[in-house]
Amino acid sequence: MIMVMNKVKNKATTYIGPTILKYGLFNNKTFKGGIPYNYPPLKGLFEKCSLLKMLFVEPKNLSLAKKNLQKKATLEYQALMQLIKTIKEAND
């Protein structure tokens, strides 16, 4: 399990979740300033999906984090399921 608590502003993070055009998220999109809490399209999504931050990992942890997306007992998997549920509810 990877714990990503990226509070350092100068570290890059890579998004490992699904592509969501409405929010400008693409798999493997890298943000150079850390987790993009203030990225305008994502502000509301972070409020609705508390585990979303787990889908942003440092590039050095990318391989392990992607493997964890397939394992139900990991935070990455739980974050992915919560994100999918949040998006589906928003579209209904």
C-alpha positions in Angstrom: 0.0 0.0 0.0 1.3 3.4 -0.9 0.6 6.3 1.3 0.8 9.6 -0.6 0.7 12.6 1.6 2.2 15.0 -0.9 2.3 18.3 0.9 5.6 19.4 -0.7 4.6 21.8 -3.5 7.5 21.1 -5.8 7.0 17.3 -6.2 5.3 16.0 -9.3 2.4 13.7 -9.1 0.8 11.4 -11.7 -2.9 10.7 -11.9 -3.5 6.9 -12.2 -7.3 6.8 -12.4 -9.6 6.6 -15.4 -9.9 9.4 -18.0 -12.7 11.8 -17.1 -12.9 14.5 -19.8 -15.3 16.7 -17.8 -12.6 17.2 -15.2 -9.6 17.3 -17.5 -8.2 14.1 -16.1 -6.3 11.6 -18.2 -4.6 8.4 -17.1 -0.9 9.2 -16.5 -1.4 13.0 -16.5 1.4 14.6 -14.5 1.0 17.6 -12.3 4.3 19.3 -11.5 3.1 21.1 -8.3 1.9 18.1 -6.3 -1.7 17.0 -5.8 -3.8 19.6 -7.8 -6.2 20.6 -5.0 -6.6 24.1 -6.6 -6.9 22.9 -10.2 -10.2 24.6 -11.1 -12.0 21.6 -12.7 -11.1 19.4 -9.7 -12.0 21.6 -6.7 -15.5 20.3 -6.3 -14.5 16.7 -7.1 -12.0 16.6 -4.2 -14.9 17.7 -1.9 -17.2 14.9 -3.1 -14.6 12.2 -3.4 -12.4 12.2 -0.2 -10.1 9.4 -1.5 -9.3 11.1 -4.8 -5.9 12.2 -3.5 -4.9 8.5 -3.4 -5.0 8.4 -7.3 -2.2 11.0 -7.5 1.2 9.3 -6.9 4.8 10.3 -7.2 6.3 9.0 -10.5 8.7 6.8 -8.6 5.7 4.9 -7.1 3.8 4.7 -10.3 4.3 1.0 -11.1 3.3 -0.2 -7.6 0.4 2.1 -7.4 -1.0 0.8 -10.7 -0.7 -2.8 -9.5 -2.6 -1.7 -6.3 -5.5 -0.5 -8.5 -6.2 -4.2 -9.1 -6.2 -5.3 -5.5 -9.4 -4.8 -3.6 -7.7 -4.3 -0.2 -5.7 -1.2 -1.2 -6.5 2.4 -0.8 -5.9 3.0 -4.5 -8.6 0.5 -5.4 -11.0 2.0 -2.8 -10.3 5.5 -4.2 -11.0 4.3 -7.7 -14.3 2.7 -6.7 -15.3 5.9 -4.8 -14.4 8.0 -7.8 -16.5 5.9 -10.2 -19.4 6.0 -7.8 -19.2 9.8 -7.5 -19.0 10.3 -11.3 -22.0 8.0 -11.8 -24.1 9.8 -9.2 -23.2 13.1 -10.8 -24.4 11.9 -14.2 -27.7 10.6 -12.9 
